[in-house]
């Protein structure tokens, strides 16, 4: 599984609306995310609107393409689009992916492997 972290910016004047909508995501949207490979998906929101997302997936590109083919996703993105700043595309396509620079389990595994070979 690939770990993916991304950021986006919720409009500060729409933060409460964003939180309200995510407190009760449509069941069909939840199911579509699950079925299309968005695993262990979480969103974190700073008070100024900075949104950080995290998910695990076999392929982000495949997961995004599979969601793009779902009618529920088109409706959800249309509902959410006005909550974000500087969005020239749907929120699920306009986020900025972050580079992973550290993962504890990977480094522990590498350290254990190197000590076993000594």
Backbone as CSV, one residue per row, in Angstrom:
resi,resn,N_x,N_y,N_z,CA_x,CA_y,CA_z,C_x,C_y,C_z
1,UNK,0.837,-1.190,0.000,0.000,0.000,0.000,0.873,1.241,0.000
2,UNK,0.476,2.175,-0.791,1.165,3.466,-0.842,0.478,4.419,0.131
3,UNK,1.265,5.163,0.900,0.732,6.178,1.796,0.731,7.512,1.047
4,UNK,-0.369,8.227,1.109,-0.503,9.504,0.401,-0.964,10.561,1.397
5,UNK,-0.271,11.687,1.387,-0.674,12.838,2.191,-0.813,14.022,1.247
6,UNK,-1.818,14.840,1.484,-2.041,15.992,0.614,-2.569,17.160,1.420
7,UNK,-2.500,18.339,0.798,-3.070,19.521,1.443,-3.900,20.309,0.452
8,UNK,-4.823,21.060,1.022,-5.684,21.955,0.271,-6.072,23.074,1.231
9,UNK,-6.832,24.037,0.746,-7.202,25.165,1.592,-8.706,25.399,1.548
10,UNK,-9.348,25.209,2.684,-10.770,25.518,2.829,-10.892,27.018,3.084
11,UNK,-11.859,27.636,2.455,-12.075,29.070,2.679,-12.386,29.300,4.155
12,UNK,-11.690,30.224,4.799,-11.913,30.438,6.239,-13.365,30.724,6.614
13,UNK,-14.089,31.417,5.747,-15.480,31.718,6.047,-16.410,30.524,5.819
14,UNK,-15.869,29.391,5.333,-16.689,28.206,5.061,-16.275,26.993,5.904
15,UNK,-15.380,27.205,6.869,-14.870,26.095,7.671,-15.982,25.359,8.415
16,UNK,-16.879,26.077,9.037,-17.956,25.412,9.789,-18.842,24.585,8.863
17,UNK,-19.102,25.099,7.679,-19.894,24.347,6.696,-19.145,23.094,6.256
18,UNK,-17.852,23.219,6.038,-17.035,22.061,5.647,-17.108,20.983,6.731
19,UNK,-16.944,21.382,7.974,-17.003,20.427,9.081,-18.393,19.801,9.197
20,UNK,-19.427,20.602,9.022,-20.795,20.085,9.102,-21.030,19.009,8.044
21,UNK,-20.600,19.285,6.815,-20.810,18.320,5.731,-20.024,17.037,5.956
22,UNK,-18.849,17.140,6.545,-18.035,15.943,6.765,-18.436,15.177,8.026
23,UNK,-19.270,15.772,8.854,-19.773,15.055,10.023,-20.787,13.983,9.620
24,UNK,-21.336,14.113,8.429,-22.341,13.159,7.954,-22.208,12.985,6.440
25,UNK,-21.084,12.394,6.022,-20.861,12.148,4.594,-21.907,11.148,4.107
26,UNK,-22.397,11.363,2.898,-23.423,10.484,2.325,-22.944,9.029,2.347
27,UNK,-23.798,8.114,2.776,-23.399,6.698,2.806,-22.907,6.174,1.456
28,UNK,-23.521,6.601,0.363,-23.083,6.117,-0.954,-21.704,6.664,-1.322
29,UNK,-21.353,7.836,-0.798,-20.016,8.380,-1.022,-18.993,7.589,-0.218
30,UNK,-19.321,7.284,1.015,-18.433,6.465,1.852,-18.167,5.116,1.186
31,UNK,-19.212,4.495,0.693,-19.073,3.195,0.046,-18.234,3.293,-1.226
32,UNK,-18.445,4.334,-1.995,-17.673,4.515,-3.233,-16.184,4.694,-2.922
33,UNK,-15.867,5.485,-1.913,-14.464,5.655,-1.527,-13.846,4.317,-1.142
34,UNK,-14.554,3.572,-0.343,-14.064,2.261,0.090,-13.848,1.333,-1.109
35,UNK,-14.812,1.279,-1.994,-14.754,0.362,-3.146,-13.677,0.746,-4.156
36,UNK,-13.297,2.010,-4.198,-12.339,2.457,-5.219,-10.909,2.599,-4.697
37,UNK,-10.666,2.117,-3.487,-9.293,2.039,-3.017,-8.798,3.158,-2.130
38,UNK,-9.696,3.918,-1.522,-9.306,4.970,-0.578,-9.382,4.357,0.816
39,UNK,-8.268,3.832,1.310,-8.253,3.134,2.590,-7.584,3.985,3.665
40,UNK,-8.032,3.791,4.901,-7.480,4.515,6.050,-7.451,6.023,5.755
41,UNK,-8.518,6.513,5.146,-8.608,7.897,4.681,-9.042,8.797,5.835
42,UNK,-8.249,9.838,6.084,-8.554,10.799,7.146,-8.316,12.207,6.640
43,UNK,-9.060,13.155,7.207,-8.866,14.573,6.919,-8.638,15.312,8.229
44,UNK,-7.720,16.256,8.214,-7.390,17.060,9.381,-7.485,18.522,8.969
45,UNK,-8.121,19.339,9.805,-8.381,20.735,9.447,-7.831,21.673,10.516
46,UNK,-6.977,22.591,10.093,-6.442,23.606,10.988,-7.447,24.757,11.070
47,UNK,-7.449,25.544,12.155,-8.422,26.634,12.298,-8.409,27.669,11.172
48,UNK,-7.274,27.809,10.464,-7.219,28.775,9.369,-7.667,28.182,8.032
49,UNK,-8.095,26.915,8.032,-8.605,26.287,6.825,-7.638,25.367,6.115
50,UNK,-6.397,25.262,6.603,-5.467,24.321,5.989,-5.997,22.903,6.209
51,UNK,-6.189,22.194,5.124,-6.722,20.839,5.169,-5.612,19.869,4.795
52,UNK,-5.390,18.884,5.648,-4.417,17.831,5.382,-5.194,16.520,5.270
53,UNK,-4.931,15.795,4.204,-5.569,14.500,4.004,-4.535,13.394,3.986
54,UNK,-4.947,12.228,4.418,-4.077,11.052,4.410,-4.903,9.855,3.968
55,UNK,-4.310,9.021,3.109,-4.949,7.778,2.719,-3.895,6.760,2.345
56,UNK,-4.311,5.526,2.307,-3.470,4.447,1.826,-4.191,3.821,0.641
57,UNK,-3.438,3.544,-0.414,-4.039,3.028,-1.638,-2.989,2.294,-2.461
58,UNK,-3.430,1.402,-3.286,-2.506,0.733,-4.206,-1.990,1.728,-5.245
59,UNK,-2.875,2.609,-5.717,-2.510,3.596,-6.726,-3.420,4.807,-6.579
60,UNK,-2.842,5.970,-6.289,-3.651,7.182,-6.186,-4.328,7.484,-7.504
61,UNK,-3.600,7.328,-8.594,-4.156,7.628,-9.913,-5.361,6.727,-10.213
62,UNK,-5.240,5.439,-9.908,-6.347,4.504,-10.139,-7.518,4.815,-9.221
63,UNK,-7.235,5.155,-7.960,-8.303,5.482,-7.012,-9.042,6.745,-7.451
64,UNK,-8.308,7.746,-7.918,-8.948,8.972,-8.396,-9.776,8.706,-9.654
65,UNK,-9.231,7.916,-10.566,-9.961,7.613,-11.802,-11.235,6.830,-11.506
66,UNK,-11.154,5.888,-10.586,-12.335,5.096,-10.236,-13.405,5.978,-9.596
67,UNK,-12.990,6.917,-8.757,-13.963,7.831,-8.156,-14.548,8.768,-9.200
68,UNK,-13.737,9.211,-10.143,-14.226,10.119,-11.186,-15.332,9.474,-12.012
69,UNK,-15.341,8.148,-12.064,-16.356,7.431,-12.827,-17.660,7.239,-12.049
70,UNK,-17.671,7.604,-10.788,-18.860,7.424,-9.945,-19.730,8.675,-9.965
71,UNK,-20.999,8.482,-10.200,-21.946,9.595,-10.243,-22.006,10.317,-8.901
72,UNK,-21.940,9.579,-7.810,-22.007,10.200,-6.483,-20.836,11.143,-6.265
73,UNK,-19.683,10.826,-6.832,-18.529,11.692,-6.679,-18.739,13.017,-7.406
74,UNK,-19.330,12.977,-8.572,-19.612,14.221,-9.296,-20.534,15.124,-8.465
75,UNK,-21.546,14.531,-7.849,-22.454,15.316,-6.999,-21.733,15.872,-5.779
76,UNK,-20.908,15.036,-5.141,-20.178,15.465,-3.935,-19.203,16.601,-4.263
77,UNK,-18.450,16.452,-5.343,-17.483,17.486,-5.717,-18.186,18.799,-6.047
78,UNK,-19.336,18.727,-6.690,-20.108,19.935,-6.996,-20.565,20.612,-5.702
79,UNK,-20.953,19.824,-4.719,-21.393,20.366,-3.429,-20.232,20.995,-2.659
80,UNK,-19.042,20.435,-2.791,-17.898,20.855,-1.990,-17.055,21.956,-2.645
81,UNK,-17.141,22.100,-3.944,-16.246,22.991,-4.680,-16.182,24.410,-4.176
82,UNK,-17.310,24.987,-3.781,-17.315,26.389,-3.355,-16.739,26.601,-1.958
83,UNK,-16.372,25.518,-1.282,-15.805,25.635,0.061,-14.283,25.825,0.044
84,UNK,-13.680,25.654,-1.124,-12.226,25.709,-1.239,-11.759,26.984,-1.919
85,UNK,-10.549,27.427,-1.520,-9.917,28.567,-2.165,-9.207,28.115,-3.426
86,UNK,-9.137,29.001,-4.402,-8.318,28.801,-5.605,-8.502,27.436,-6.247
87,UNK,-9.729,27.051,-6.464,-9.986,25.749,-7.079,-10.364,25.937,-8.542
88,UNK,-9.452,25.549,-9.420,-9.742,25.550,-10.844,-10.255,24.190,-11.283
89,UNK,-10.231,23.237,-10.362,-10.706,21.889,-10.646,-11.415,21.360,-9.409
90,UNK,-11.992,20.185,-9.535,-12.713,19.582,-8.422,-11.784,19.413,-7.223
91,UNK,-12.302,19.542,-6.004,-11.451,19.423,-4.821,-10.632,18.134,-4.767
92,UNK,-11.181,17.035,-5.262,-10.437,15.772,-5.195,-9.359,15.663,-6.273
93,UNK,-9.283,16.654,-7.137,-8.223,16.698,-8.152,-7.275,17.871,-7.924
94,UNK,-7.692,18.864,-7.151,-6.917,20.079,-6.986,-5.991,20.103,-5.788
95,UNK,-5.955,19.039,-5.014,-5.072,19.064,-3.851,-3.615,18.876,-4.250
96,UNK,-2.727,19.283,-3.372,-1.285,19.175,-3.591,-0.741,18.018,-2.755
97,UNK,-0.174,17.034,-3.431,0.388,15.895,-2.729,1.709,16.290,-2.063
98,UNK,1.949,15.737,-0.877,3.171,15.992,-0.132,4.108,14.792,-0.254
99,UNK,5.394,15.063,-0.261,6.390,14.001,-0.335,6.581,13.387,1.052
100,UNK,6.543,12.079,1.135,6.824,11.404,2.397,8.339,11.344,2.578
101,UNK,8.825,11.825,3.711,10.261,11.830,3.962,10.663,10.943,5.137
102,UNK,9.706,10.435,5.888,10.010,9.561,7.016,8.810,8.677,7.305
103,UNK,9.090,7.417,7.572,8.063,6.482,8.040,8.745,5.539,9.018
104,UNK,8.316,5.561,10.254,8.959,4.817,11.327,9.098,3.336,11.010
105,UNK,8.012,2.697,10.597,8.053,1.255,10.362,9.017,0.876,9.250
106,UNK,9.089,1.691,8.198,10.045,1.417,7.120,11.479,1.478,7.634
107,UNK,11.776,2.492,8.426,13.145,2.624,8.917,13.482,1.554,9.956
108,UNK,12.516,1.193,10.792,12.750,0.099,11.734,13.021,-1.202,10.994
109,UNK,12.236,-1.473,9.965,12.433,-2.694,9.189,13.804,-2.696,8.525
110,UNK,14.203,-1.563,7.964,15.518,-1.460,7.329,16.626,-1.641,8.359
111,UNK,16.472,-1.062,9.529,17.468,-1.184,10.594,17.570,-2.639,11.067
112,UNK,16.424,-3.292,11.222,16.412,-4.692,11.660,17.049,-5.596,10.617
113,UNK,16.798,-5.305,9.348,17.389,-6.096,8.272,18.902,-5.944,8.259
114,UNK,19.378,-4.708,8.438,20.825,-4.483,8.393,21.517,-5.097,9.611
115,UNK,20.862,-5.121,10.780,21.508,-5.735,11.945,21.477,-7.260,11.868
116,UNK,20.499,-7.813,11.167,20.418,-9.263,10.994,21.484,-9.782,10.041
117,UNK,21.914,-8.936,9.106,22.909,-9.376,8.113,24.345,-9.192,8.605
118,UNK,24.510,-8.596,9.788,25.863,-8.388,10.341,26.311,-9.587,11.135
